């Protein structure tokens, strides 16, 4: 992970240098990303200033990643570099992106399901990627990838500095069985949180599709439907996806999250690979949290005020970071419960001691 993070940081730092010198492709600021006016943390960014900052941080981060990779394996934990690398990962993957990557990901299944029936009419498969994946959004996906690499670098450095196994993290001070049981308990509680939040979002969208003004006014509901026909049906479809995500979250603590149930042809009775659940859950955690933080920034900056007539438009999204936090804890607990003995540790333990 360290060399990969270093390569990513170096490449992105060089991009920043190009932008600072007037090169093309600057993805931030309303002049280059008109949709960023109300949603992006970097809506006021300019190529020269921001490019210089990107180049400086990128090149310095590349050096940091190389240094962390070359740290000797010894039991001397150092929290500073781990926290710094983790902070870089959070900034890249969660803080800077807005809700557009999530919007593109969740709308694609809706579009594919409705395409045979000619719905929604305003968007076709052909222009979907042009509409939902312009360069500023693709750049956010690149940032998320960089954030994941930096998280991996933080984990790798933490294991290396503890003298632990780089593959599984086991060490003399690894969590005991009792600690693992505590993690599992927290995982079950986190699943409850990760289910309740999406159900609130789904409830509001289905109420609007049925003409029930939950958290909005009746006039606003009718006027929006008249201006954009089918908008509430599309919202209900997104609500179905949110409810489906809540059901899938149960698999992190249920038996069918370990063994495929009987009703799945070709897979029934076979074990579920942990990464089959962990990878999607991790990606959804990142997208949900970054989108929710965008709504929270709006509220902090005073761009809207919660009232009895508009809370349904904002509150379900504002608590998405809680959804992301619950899903993250539940996913980690699932990982702890499902991880198998590490082959590297077994090989190392089986070797004769040189003494």
ABEGO torsion letter per residue (X at the ends): XAAAAAAAAAAAAAAAAAAAAGBBGBABEAAABAAAAAABAAAABBAAAAAAAAAAAAAAAAAAAAAAAABBBBBBBBAAAAAAAAAAAAAAAAAABBAAAAAAAAAAAAAAAAAAAGOBAABBAAAAAAAABBAAAAAAAAAAAAAAAAAAAAAAAAAAAAGBBAAAGBBAABBBAAAAAAAAAAAAAAAAAAAAAAAAAAAAAAAAAAGBBBGBBAAAAAAAAAABBGAAAAAAAAAAAAAAAAAAAAAAABAAAABBBAABBGABGBBBBAAAAAAAAAAAAAAAAAAAAAAAAAAAAGABBBBAAAAAAAAAAAAAAAAAAAAAAAAAAAAAAABBBBAAAAAAAABBBAX
